[in-house]
Amino acid sequence: MKPCYSKDEFAARGDAIYERDVSPHLTADDVRKFVAIDVESGAYEIADDELTAADQLRARAPQAQVWLVRAGSRHLHRFGGLEMRSKP
């Protein structure tokens, strides 16, 4: 499938849907889980890992344009740890 949006618009749509439609419904149990969002329809799925979330979304919406986000975080993944950050 050919992308319908520029990278910036794709990200903006995914973030907007997350903030408007997903985030208000998250529970404490959802924090750190992965959210797969269809930037076209706004449909979403939440799962413990990214592949499961995306697979569940595509099972419902095969043409989904998937934006992934981690619930409760601005980042999908974090690289490094406290040890790496504290080193000069």
Secondary structure, DSSP 4 states (H G I P E B T S, - for coil): ---SS-HHHHHHHHHHHIIIIIGGG--GGGTT-EEEEETTT--EEEESSHHHHHHHHHHH-TT--EEEEETT-S-S---S-HHHHH--
